[in-house]
Amino acid sequence: MKSWTISRRFFAGQLIFVLCLTAGIAWVMYQDARDQQYAEAAGRMHAVTTTLANDPFVMDAVQSGNPTELLQPYARTVMAESNADFITIMAPDRTRFTHRNEEEIGGEYIGSVRQALNGETFTETYAGTLGPSVRTIAPVFDDDGEVVAMVSSGVTVASVSEALASQLPLLFITAAGALVIGGLASWWISRRLRQLTLGLGPENLSRMFVFYDAVLHSVREGMVLVSSSGELVLYNDQAASLLNLPAPDADRPVHARELTLPPALKDLLRSGRRATDELYLTADRILVVNQEAALPPTVSAHPRTSMGTVTTFRDHTEIEELTGELQSMQTVTEALRAQTHEHSNRLHTIVSLIELGRSEDAAEFAAVDMQRSQQLTDNVVASVDEPYLAALLVGKAAQANERGIELDINAQHGLVSPSLDPRELVTIMGNLLDNSFDAVSAAAEPKVTVDLAVSGHDFCLRVWNNGPKLDVTEVERIFDLGFSTKPGPGSGGIGLALVRQACTRLGGEVNAGTLDGGAAFNVRLPLHDEAGAEPS
């Protein structure tokens, strides 16, 4: 029994229930038919008895000298016409004038007569000389209202049973039909239940639910189960955190179109298509999304149909941040390598001048070189209080110098509030400069300008380059994830999306446009003091 599936248990239970219900209904129908037969027999005997008791011929015959000779033939005729098993006419002292068995005439009537002697008509079931019978007894009155005789007519219980037996075939056919219909309905429902439960038993289902629920809430990836109609059937805590989903409500399921997600991600959830390691950008996260159709295992020859999708989300934000920091470190490393190479060349020059006996020229060359190298570093470090951002700018300056790009950095003193996350600033500045360096790579005289300033309560950043102008149709899409103006596959499309996301996390904004024949990117970030309020 424990190995039975839910459908088999349901079918067995339903079949037992249908059997019991059919038996109960059949018994009730049998009892009702029996009661109706007895009621019909009692009503018919009541009518026959009262008719005979009110017949003047009977009243005259019982008062004559020989009642039996007059009444016995008459009683036989009425018994034949009314299908009564007996009609007994008797004196008040129970002496029979008539009887089906003539040997019983003159004998004493067996049955109740008290009600008839009191002038009442009475019906009962009583065992007489012919066996148990349904009988009615009524008084016969003379002209003075005195009871001068009594009339009793009835049918035996055997006769009633024979009439009832004639109805049993219909009763059995009805019960058998109900049993067959109920059995077929139970079989169809159990078959449908088997398909829905995949042929599993309740123990297996409960165990699977416990294990799957534990797995669902223990994995570090977000997981969302979406039905074919677009409703979120189930999701774990990590998914709720990554997608800002509301608390689950069984009475009102959440639909994918109601989620506050980017349109591209909502379209993916509703489409049901397969997705493999696709990147999606939300307001504050970078998500790697995988999506597969939810197909039930094959339990029959019928083709499998998708019940929805299973979508997993991995938070890629920290990885991208680490990648940005790594790129910054690589920039500094490349800058140090370029400076080392450049200083090595200059040192060879100084040594050669000394070997040629031109010591004064060597000293002057070294002094000028040191002054130029230190000037940019001093200006940046003095203007930008954030060491990570200052290091990035110094490294980018060396990188620009190596690539032959003129990089101008214009910065006010005392920039960057402690409330601004340095990692977000590095992400914004690094990606804007990398994008600008790539944009001017084909320019005859490549130039990039960085302006850092504080305007009111905002930190303002502008990166300008003299590369190609931005197309008006591309300005609105340039910050979308995956969009890139660079030719060829895998050419980018994530740097500017990371810039916009970082600005959003800091409560600011970024926009792009055309300025002085080139492209300009403007960033505005609100400044706050250490207590979290804007400076006054």
N, C-alpha and C positions, 0 to 999 in steps of 0.2 A: 504493500500500500504506500510506503514512503517513497518508493521509486516511481510512482505514478505521476504523470504530468498534471498540471492544473486542469487542462482540458479533459483529461480522462476522469479525474476526480469530479469535475463539474458534470460530465455526462452521466457518471454513475449516480451522483446525488440527484440530478434532475430526473433520471429514469425512475429511481426509487420514489421520488416525490410524485411523478406522474402516475405511477402505479398506485400509490396510496390515495392520491386525489381521485383517480378513476374509480378505485374500489369504493371510496367514500361516496362519490356521486352516484355510483350504481346502487349502493345500499339505500341512499336517500330516495332515489327514484323508485326502487322496489318498494320501500315502505310507503311512499306516496301512492303508488299504484294500488298497493294492498288496501290502504285506507280508503282510497276512492272506490274500490270494488265493494268493500264492506258498507261504505256509505250509500252506494248505489243500490246494493241489495236491501239495506235497511229501509231506504226510501221507497223502493218498489213494494216491499212487504207491508209497509205502513199504508201505502195507497190501497193495496188489495184488501187489507184487513178492515180499514175504515169504510171502504165501499160495501163490503159484505155486511158489516155491523149496521149500516144505515139502510140496507136493502129491506123493504117491507116483506118480501117473500121470506126472508130468513126470520124476521120477527114473527110472522104468522106460523111458520113451520115449527119453531121451537115451542110454540104454545099449543100445537096440535097434539093429537093422541099418539102419533108415531113419527117423531121428528126424523129419525134415521132414514126411513124410506123416502122422505121428501128431500132431505139435505145431502145424502151421500152422493147421488148422481150429479146433483148441482155442483157439489164441491169438486168432484173429479173433472167436470167440464171447466171450471174456473182454474184448477191447477194446470190443466193442459194449455189453456190460453195464456196464463200469466207466468208460466215457467216456475211456479212455486213447487217446492218439494213436498209440502204438506199444507193442508187447510183443515184445521180442527175446530169444529163448532161444539160447544159443551154447555152443560147446565152450570148454574152458579156453584154447584157442589163439586165441580171438576169432572162430572161424568161426560164422556165423549159421545157426541151424536154422529160425528164423522171422523174418518182417519184414512190415510193412504193404505194402511194395512187393516183390512176389515176385521181381523182377529182382535185388534186393539179397541174396537168400538165397544162401548159400555165400560171400558176401563177408566181409570182415573188419569186425568191430564197431568203431565209432569212439567212443571214450570211455575213461574210466579203468576199469581192471580190477584194478589192483594190490591194492586193499582187499578185493575179492571173492575173489581168489585166496588172500588171507591169511585167509579165513574171515569177513570183516566185511561188513556191509550198509552201503552208502554212497550218499548223495544229493548230486547236484550239478546245476549248470546248465551245459550243454555244447552246442555247435553240431555237430549230426550231419547225416545225409543229409536230414532233414526241416527242418533249420534249428535255431536255438537252442531248447533244450527243458529242462524240469525233469525229471530222471530219477533213478531209484533202481536200483541194481544189487545183487544178493544171490547168494551161492553156493548151489549144489545139492550136497548131500553124499550119498555112498553109505552102505551099511550100515557100512562101516569108518571113516566120518568123513572120507573123502577128497573133495576138490572134483572132481566129475565134469562139472559144467556151471555156467553162470551165467545168471541171468534179469535182464533190464533192462526196465523199463516207464517211460513218461513221457508228458507233455503238452507241446506246443510253447508257447513264450512267447506266440505269437499267440493261442492259445486262452485263456491266462491274461489277456491284455490284453482280449480280448472279454468275458470275465466281469467284469473290472474296469470296462469301459466301461458295462456295464449298471447300475453303481452311481453313475455320474457324474451323472445327472439329479437324484437325491436330494441328492448333494453340492452341486450348483449351486443347487438350491432352498434348501438350508440356508444357504449362503453369501449368496445374494441376500436371504433373510429377515433374516439378521443385519445385512446392509448397510442394509436399509430401516429396521429398528428402530433401529440406531445413528444413522442419519441423522436420523430423526424426533426421537430423544432429543436429539441435538446441536442441532437447530433449536429445540426447545422451550427448552432451557437457554439458547441464545443469545438467544432472544426475551425470556426472563426477565432475562437479564443486561443486555439493552438497556434494559429498564424501570428496572432498578436503577441503571445508570450514566447514565441520561438521554440515551442515544444519543451519548455523548461518547467520544473516543478517549483512549488513555493519555497522549498528550502534553498534550491539553487538561486532563485530570484532574490531572496532576502540576503543570501551570502554575497551575491554579485552586487547588490545595492550597497551593502555595508562597505565592501572592498572598494568599489568604484567611487563611492562618495569620499572615502578616506584618501584615495589617490587624487581625486579631483581637488581636494582642499590642501593636499600636502605638496603638490608640485609647485615649483617656483615660477613656472610659466603661467600666464593667464590663459584660461580656456573658456570658450563660449560655445554652447550648443544652440544652434538656430534651426527652427523647424522650416519645412518647405514653404510655409506661409509667411516667413519672416519674423516670427516671434522668438524671443530669447527663452528657450526652454530651461536652460540651466547655465550657471556660470560660477566660477570659484572666486575666492576672496581676492586673489591676485588680479584677475580680470576686472573686478569691480574697482580696484585701486587704479589700474592702468587706464581704464576707460571712463572713470567717474560714473559708474553705473549706479542706479538707485537700489535700495534694498529690495530683495525679491518679494513679490506680492502674488500669492497663488490666485487671488480673486481677479487681479488685473495684470495679465502678463505684459511685459515690455516688448514693444515692436521695434525693429531695427531703425525704422524711419523716425522714431521719437528720440533717438540718442543724440546727444550733443557731441557729435564726432565730425571730422572732416567729411565732405561729400564723397570723396573717393573711397574712404573706408566704409561708409554706410552702403555705398553701391556694391562693394565687395561682399558684405554680409548678406545683402538681399539677393545678389546674383546667384549665389550657390556655386560659382565656378571654382576650379582648383587654383590654388595659389601656393607658390613655393618661395620662401625667403624673400617676400616683397617688403620693401621699406615704405612705411607710412608715417607721416608727421602729424602729431596732434599739437595742441596748444603748448604743451611743455615736455613732450616726450618724442623719441624716435622709436618706432615699433617695427620689429621684424615679424611679419605675419605669414602663417601657413594655414591653408584651408583645404579640407578634404570633404567629400560627400560621405554622409553617414548611411552605409548600406547594411541591411540586416544579413546575417549568415544564411546560407542556402539551407532551407528545411523542407523544400518540396521542389517539384519540377517547374514551378512558376518563376518567371523572371523576377529578379530583385529590383525594387524601385527605391530611389533615394528618399530617406525620411527627413532630410535636412542636411546640415553641414556641421562639422566640428572645426572650430577655428582656434588656433593658438597664437599667443602674443608673447614676444620676448622684448624686454626693455633694452633697447640698444643705446639709450641716452648716455649712460656712463661709459660705454665702450667708445662712442663717438667723442666724448669729452677727453677720454684718455688718448684717443687717436689725435685729437687736436693738440693736446699737451705734448705728445710725442713728436708731432710735426714741428711744434715750436722748438723743442729741444734739438731736433734735426736741423732746424733753421740756424739755431745758435751754433751748433757743431759745424755746419757748413760755413757759417760766418767766421768762426775761429780758424777753420782750415784755410779759407780764402785770405784772412788776415795773416796767417802764418806764411802762406805762399808769397803774399805781397811783401811782408816784412823781410822774408828771406831774400827776395830780389833787391829790396832797398838796402839790406845789410851788405849784400855783395857789392852794390854800387858804392856804399860808404867805404868798404874795405879796398875796393879798387882805387877810389880817390886817394885814400891814405897811401897805398902802395905807389901811386904816381906822384906822391909828394905834395898833394893838394889838400892839406889838412884843413885849411880854413873852409874850402868848398865843402868838404865832407861834414864839418861841424854845422855849417849853415844848412846843408841838405837835411841832416838829421833833426835839427831844431824845427825846421818848417814842416817836415813830415810828422813829427810828434805833435806839433800844434794842430795840424789839420785832422789827425786821427782822433785827438782827444776832444776837439771842439764839438763834434756831433754827440759824442757820449755825454759830455758835460751838459750840453743843452737839454738832451732828453731826460737825463737823470734829475737835473735840477727842476725841470718842468713837471714831470710825471712822478707823483709820490708812490705809485704802485710799482714795486720792483719787477713783478712778472711782466707787466705791460711795457716797462722801460727796457727790460732785457729783450723782449720781442721786437721792439722798434729798432734797437741797436743791431740785432741780428738781421732783421729785414733790410736795414740800411746797407750792411755789408753784402747781403745777398743781391741787392739791387746794383751795388757797385760792381760786383762780379759779372752780372748779366748785362752790364752796360746801360742800366736804367738810371735816370736822374730821379732821385727820391728827395723831396723837400718835406721836412717835418716842421710844422709851425704849431707851437704849443705854448699856452699860458703857464705861469707858475702856479704850483699848488693844486694841480688837477687831480681828479678822481677821489670821490668820497669813500670812506671806509665801508659804507653800506652796499657799494657795488661789488659784486662777486668778481674777483680777479680772473677766475676761470672763464666766466662769461665774457669778460672784456677781451681776453686772449682769443677766444673763439671768434668774436666779432671782428677784431682787428686783423687777426691772422687770415681769416677767410677773405675779407675785403681786399687785403693787400695781395694775397695769392691770385685772386680773381683779376685784379688790376695788372699785376705783372704779366699774367697770361694774355690779357687784352692788348697790351702795348708791345708784345713780343715781335710783331711784324711792323711796328712803326719805325720811320726813318730816324727820329730823335725821340725815343721813348721817355716819357716823363710821368711821374706819379707824385701827387701832392697829398699830404695828410695834414688836416687842420683839426686841432684839439682846443676846445674852449668851453667856458662855462657861461651860459646865458640864463640869467635869473636863477631858477631852481633846477635847471636842466644841464646835464653834461652833453655837449654836442660834439659830434665826430663827423668829419667829411673826408672821404677818400675820392680823389679825382684822378682820372687818367686821360691821356690824349689818344686813346685807342678808338675803335669804331664807335659811332653814335648808337645809342639804343633805339631800336625800332619801337614806335609808339604802341604797336600791337603786342610787343614782348614785355613792356614795362610791367603790366599787370600780372604776368605769369613768371617773371624772372626769379621770383622767390619761391615758386612751387617746387616741391620735391620731384626730382627727375628731369626738370626742364633745364636745357642747356643750349647755348648758342654755338657751342663748339662742335665741329663736324665729327662724325664717326661714332660708333657705339662705345658705351662705357667712358664717355668723355666728361663726365661730371654730373651736375644736377643736384648736389647735396650741400655744397658749401654755402650758397646764399640761403638755402632753406634753413641751415643751422644758424645763420646770422639772424634771420627773422625770429626763429624760435628762442634764441638767447635774448633778443630784445623783448620779446613777449614775457619771458620769465622775469626780466628786470622791470617790467611795467612800462617799457618804452616802445618806440616804433622805428621803423626803417623804411626808406623809400629810395627810389632811383629815378634818374632823369638825365637830360642832356644839358651840359654846361660848357660854354667856351669851346665848342667844337668837339668835346669829349663826353665821357660818361662820368656821372657823379653819384655817389651813394651817401645819403645823409642819415645819420643815426641820432636820435634824441632819447636820452635816458634821464628819468627823474632822480634828483639827489636827495638823500635823507641823512639826518644826523644819526648818531649811534643809538638814540632812543627810538628811532623809527619815524620821526616827524621831519617834514621838509624844513630846511633852514629858513629862518626869517630874515 
